[in-house]
Amino acid sequence: MTTEEMQAFFQEQGIRQELLAEAAAFRQKNPWQGKRTINTPRYPYFGKEILEAALAALLAGANLLLTGPKATGKNILAENLALLLGRPIWNVSFHIDVDASYLIGMDTFKGGEVCFRPGPVHECVTAGGICILDEINMARNEALAVLHSLLDHRRQVEVPGYEQLALHPAARFIATMNYGYGGTRELNEALLSRFVVLHMPVPGEAELISLLQYEFPALRADMARTLAALFLDLRQKYEAKEISGRALDLRGLLEALRLIRLGLTAGQALAMGLTGKCFDSQERALVEDIIALRLPADWGREHFFVG
């Protein structure tokens, strides 16, 4: 998918024309001329209100925090926005060991001399990319403090012993976070105040069907509805805490469909894409039962696809 195709997709979703004109003006003012490749998202994000709100936030120069449960498309949305704005992505995946030197940079030896090796945030804000701060609530708050001056009105940060790092005018920050998972923590108010927040909705039947039909144009309409209903069944069990989030895997469902298209049965493909991710035997049996209520295990390609 190209930037022009993403612009057309946003138009098809009914995004306001003035926002799309602003996005086009942003691209014209900030043409990407660097070596880094502009990412092409695997899937489009379906959801007009969220697309409009997120795009408006980035065009306004705000830092955007996407929060919500698993399988709500946070990273997909971020990738869609980056392509529309014509900017490359720098992904920063947070964990407990991430520190300021990893984010901004550190001294290292090269050719027998001490030199500065920039971190991903340094590279991104210098080049004017989209910095995705993935699972930001997995990091220690003290590690994130170095970002405060980049994320507020100052738009710069001191690099000890080196230069003052200023934010490129086209650079943007998109943070994502799940909540309620082991290892996560609350964001402190100082950091949170530097973001505008979008709570990502759980995709409903219409959004799931749109995604399935976009990814698999030959998928039968009745089968798209069945698969969407299956995924919603799994989410209901997950929200009721009857199963873990392992089987609530939209990517796994899509991969299973690719396997079916190549000749595997529904039982084989869904075992690899969904049920096989449950390592507890009782949970795996429950997920198998949920799937069996919707799809016979011996169904093959002819039941799913036209032609």
C-alpha positions as CSV (number, residue, x, y, z in Angstrom):
1,M,0.0,0.0,0.0
2,T,1.3,3.4,-1.0
3,T,0.7,6.8,0.7
4,E,-1.7,7.6,-2.1
5,E,-3.6,4.4,-1.5
6,M,-3.7,5.1,2.2
7,Q,-5.1,8.5,1.4
8,A,-7.8,6.9,-0.7
9,F,-8.6,4.4,2.0
10,F,-9.1,7.2,4.5
11,Q,-11.5,8.9,2.0
12,E,-13.4,5.7,1.6
13,Q,-13.8,5.6,5.4
14,G,-15.5,9.0,5.3
15,I,-12.7,11.0,6.9
16,R,-13.4,14.7,6.7
17,Q,-11.9,16.3,3.6
18,E,-10.2,19.2,5.5
19,L,-8.2,16.7,7.6
20,L,-7.1,14.9,4.5
21,A,-6.1,18.2,2.9
22,E,-4.1,19.0,6.0
23,A,-2.4,15.6,5.8
24,A,-1.5,16.3,2.1
25,A,-0.1,19.7,3.1
26,F,2.0,18.1,5.8
27,R,3.5,15.7,3.3
28,Q,4.2,18.4,0.9
29,K,5.9,20.6,3.6
30,N,7.9,17.7,5.0
31,P,8.8,15.4,2.1
32,W,10.8,12.3,3.3
33,Q,14.2,12.2,1.7
34,G,16.1,9.9,4.1
35,K,17.3,6.4,3.5
36,R,14.9,4.7,6.0
37,T,12.0,3.0,4.3
38,I,8.5,4.2,5.0
39,N,6.6,1.3,6.5
40,T,3.8,-0.3,4.7
41,P,1.1,-1.6,7.2
42,R,-0.1,-5.2,6.7
43,Y,-3.7,-4.2,7.4
44,P,-5.8,-1.0,7.3
45,Y,-7.5,0.2,10.4
46,F,-11.3,0.3,10.2
47,G,-13.0,2.8,12.4
48,K,-13.9,6.4,11.2
49,E,-14.1,8.1,14.6
50,I,-10.8,6.8,15.8
51,L,-9.0,7.5,12.5
52,E,-10.3,11.1,12.5
53,A,-9.4,11.7,16.2
54,A,-5.9,10.2,15.9
55,L,-5.1,12.0,12.6
56,A,-6.3,15.4,14.1
57,A,-4.0,14.9,17.1
58,L,-0.9,14.3,15.0
59,L,-1.6,17.1,12.7
60,A,-2.0,19.4,15.7
61,G,1.5,18.3,16.8
62,A,0.2,16.4,19.9
63,N,1.7,13.3,21.4
64,L,-0.8,10.5,21.1
65,L,-1.3,7.7,23.6
66,L,-3.4,4.7,22.4
67,T,-4.7,2.6,25.2
68,G,-7.0,-0.4,25.4
69,P,-7.2,-4.2,25.7
70,K,-5.5,-6.7,23.5
71,A,-6.5,-7.0,19.8
72,T,-7.8,-3.5,19.3
73,G,-5.4,-2.4,16.6
74,K,-3.2,0.1,18.4
75,N,-0.1,-0.6,16.4
76,I,-2.0,-1.0,13.1
77,L,-3.5,2.4,13.6
78,A,-0.1,3.9,14.3
79,E,1.3,2.4,11.1
80,N,-1.6,3.6,9.1
81,L,-1.1,7.2,10.3
82,A,2.6,7.1,9.6
83,L,2.1,6.0,6.0
84,L,-0.6,8.7,5.5
85,L,1.8,11.4,6.8
86,G,4.6,10.0,4.7
87,R,7.0,9.4,7.6
88,P,9.1,6.4,8.6
89,I,8.7,4.6,11.9
90,W,11.1,4.0,14.7
91,N,9.7,1.4,17.1
92,V,10.8,1.4,20.7
93,S,9.6,-1.7,22.6
94,F,9.6,-1.0,26.3
95,H,10.6,-3.4,29.1
96,I,11.9,-3.1,32.6
97,D,15.6,-2.8,31.5
98,V,15.1,0.1,29.1
99,D,16.9,3.1,30.3
100,A,17.7,6.7,29.2
101,S,21.0,5.7,27.5
102,Y,19.2,3.1,25.3
103,L,16.5,5.7,24.3
104,I,18.8,8.7,23.6
105,G,22.2,7.2,23.1
106,M,25.5,6.3,24.7
107,D,29.2,6.5,24.4
108,T,30.9,3.6,22.6
109,F,34.3,2.7,21.1
110,K,34.9,2.9,17.4
111,G,38.3,2.7,15.8
112,G,39.9,3.1,19.2
113,E,38.1,6.3,19.9
114,V,35.1,7.2,22.1
115,C,32.1,8.2,20.0
116,F,28.4,8.7,20.5
117,R,26.0,6.1,19.3
118,P,22.5,7.5,19.0
119,G,19.5,5.6,20.3
120,P,16.2,5.1,18.5
121,V,14.6,8.2,20.0
122,H,17.6,10.4,19.0
123,E,17.6,9.0,15.5
124,C,13.8,9.5,15.1
125,V,13.5,13.1,16.4
126,T,16.6,14.2,14.4
127,A,15.2,12.7,11.1
128,G,11.6,13.7,11.7
129,G,10.0,10.3,11.9
130,I,7.1,8.7,13.8
131,C,8.4,7.3,17.1
132,I,6.2,4.5,18.4
133,L,6.7,4.0,22.1
134,D,5.3,0.5,22.4
135,E,4.0,-0.8,25.7
136,I,5.2,2.4,27.4
137,N,3.8,1.3,30.8
138,M,6.2,-1.6,30.9
139,A,9.2,0.8,31.5
140,R,10.2,2.3,34.8
141,N,9.1,5.9,35.2
142,E,12.6,7.1,35.9
143,A,13.7,5.8,32.5
144,L,11.0,7.8,30.8
145,A,11.9,11.0,32.6
146,V,14.4,11.8,29.9
147,L,11.6,12.2,27.4
148,H,9.7,14.8,29.4
149,S,11.4,17.8,27.7
150,L,11.0,16.3,24.3
151,L,7.3,15.7,24.8
152,D,6.4,19.1,26.2
153,H,6.6,22.7,24.8
154,R,10.4,22.7,25.0
155,R,10.7,20.0,22.2
156,Q,14.4,19.3,23.1
157,V,16.6,17.4,25.4
158,E,20.1,17.7,26.7
159,V,22.5,15.0,25.7
160,P,25.2,15.1,28.5
161,G,28.6,15.9,27.0
162,Y,27.2,16.5,23.6
163,E,24.7,18.8,21.9
164,Q,21.2,19.9,22.8
165,L,18.9,17.6,20.8
166,A,16.0,19.5,19.2
167,L,12.8,17.9,17.8
168,H,12.4,18.0,14.1
169,P,9.2,19.8,13.2
170,A,7.8,16.7,11.4
171,A,8.6,14.3,14.3
172,R,5.7,12.8,16.2
173,F,5.3,10.4,19.2
174,I,2.7,7.7,19.4
175,A,2.7,5.6,22.6
176,T,0.7,2.4,23.1
177,M,-0.2,0.6,26.3
178,N,-2.3,-2.4,27.4
179,Y,-3.5,-2.4,31.0
180,G,-3.9,-5.1,33.5
181,Y,-1.0,-7.2,32.3
182,G,1.8,-8.5,34.5
183,G,4.8,-6.2,34.5
184,T,2.7,-3.1,33.6
185,R,2.5,0.0,35.9
186,E,0.6,3.2,36.1
187,L,2.1,6.2,34.1
188,N,2.9,9.0,36.4
189,E,0.9,12.3,36.0
190,A,3.9,14.2,34.7
191,L,4.3,11.9,31.7
192,L,0.6,11.4,31.1
193,S,-0.1,15.1,31.0
194,R,2.1,15.3,27.9
195,F,-0.2,13.1,25.8
196,V,-3.7,13.2,24.5
197,V,-5.3,9.9,25.0
198,L,-7.5,7.7,22.8
199,H,-9.2,4.7,24.3
200,M,-9.3,2.1,21.6
201,P,-12.7,0.4,21.1
202,V,-13.0,-3.3,20.8
203,P,-13.6,-4.1,17.1
204,G,-17.2,-5.1,16.5
205,E,-18.7,-7.5,13.9
206,A,-18.7,-4.9,11.1
207,E,-15.0,-4.0,11.6
208,L,-14.0,-7.6,11.7
209,I,-15.9,-8.5,8.6
210,S,-14.4,-5.5,6.8
211,L,-10.9,-6.6,7.7
212,L,-11.4,-10.2,6.7
213,Q,-12.9,-9.2,3.4
214,Y,-10.1,-6.7,2.7
215,E,-7.4,-9.3,3.5
216,F,-9.2,-12.1,1.7
217,P,-11.3,-10.8,-1.2
218,A,-12.4,-14.4,-2.2
219,L,-13.7,-15.2,1.3
220,R,-17.3,-16.2,1.3
221,A,-19.6,-13.6,2.9
222,D,-21.2,-16.1,5.2
223,M,-17.8,-17.3,6.3
224,A,-16.6,-13.8,7.0
225,R,-19.6,-13.4,9.4
226,T,-18.9,-16.8,11.0
227,L,-15.3,-16.0,11.6
228,A,-16.1,-12.6,13.0
229,A,-18.6,-14.3,15.4
230,L,-16.0,-16.8,16.4
231,F,-13.6,-14.1,17.3
232,L,-16.2,-12.3,19.3
233,D,-17.0,-15.6,21.1
234,L,-13.4,-15.8,22.1
235,R,-13.3,-12.2,23.3
236,Q,-16.5,-12.9,25.4
237,K,-14.8,-15.8,27.1
238,Y,-11.6,-13.8,27.6
239,E,-13.5,-10.9,29.2
240,A,-15.3,-13.4,31.5
241,K,-11.8,-14.7,32.4
242,E,-12.6,-18.2,31.2
243,I,-9.6,-18.2,28.9
244,S,-6.4,-16.2,28.7
245,G,-5.6,-13.7,26.0
246,R,-3.4,-16.2,24.1
247,A,-6.2,-17.5,21.8
248,L,-7.6,-14.0,21.4
249,D,-5.3,-13.4,18.5
250,L,-6.5,-11.7,15.4
251,R,-3.2,-12.2,13.6
252,G,-3.5,-15.9,14.4
253,L,-6.9,-16.1,12.9
254,L,-5.7,-14.4,9.7
255,E,-2.7,-16.7,9.5
256,A,-5.1,-19.7,10.0
257,L,-7.1,-18.5,7.0
258,R,-3.9,-18.3,4.9
259,L,-3.1,-21.9,5.9
260,I,-6.7,-23.0,4.9
261,R,-6.2,-21.2,1.5
262,L,-3.1,-23.4,1.0
263,G,-5.0,-26.6,1.7
264,L,-5.1,-27.3,5.4
265,T,-8.4,-28.1,7.1
266,A,-10.0,-25.7,9.5
267,G,-9.1,-27.9,12.4
268,Q,-5.4,-28.0,11.4
269,A,-5.1,-24.3,10.7
270,L,-6.9,-23.0,13.7
271,A,-4.9,-25.4,15.9
272,M,-1.8,-23.7,14.7
273,G,-3.2,-20.1,14.7
274,L,-5.2,-20.1,17.9
275,T,-5.6,-23.2,20.1
276,G,-1.9,-24.1,19.9
277,K,-1.1,-20.9,21.8
278,C,-2.9,-22.2,24.9
279,F,-0.4,-24.4,26.8
280,D,-2.8,-25.4,29.5
281,S,-4.7,-28.5,28.4
282,Q,-8.0,-27.5,29.9
283,E,-7.9,-24.0,28.3
284,R,-6.9,-25.5,25.0
285,A,-9.9,-27.9,25.2
286,L,-12.3,-25.1,25.9
287,V,-11.0,-23.0,23.0
288,E,-11.4,-26.1,20.7
289,D,-15.0,-26.4,21.9
290,I,-15.7,-22.8,21.1
291,I,-14.3,-23.2,17.6
292,A,-16.2,-26.5,17.1
293,L,-19.5,-24.7,17.7
294,R,-18.9,-22.5,14.7
295,L,-16.7,-24.5,12.3
296,P,-16.4,-28.3,11.6
297,A,-12.7,-29.3,11.9
298,D,-12.8,-31.1,8.5
299,W,-13.9,-28.1,6.5
300,G,-11.4,-27.2,3.8
301,R,-10.7,-24.4,1.3
302,E,-13.9,-24.9,-0.7
303,H,-16.0,-24.0,2.3
304,F,-14.2,-20.8,2.9
305,F,-13.3,-19.3,-0.4
306,V,-15.0,-18.7,-3.7
307,G,-13.4,-20.3,-6.7
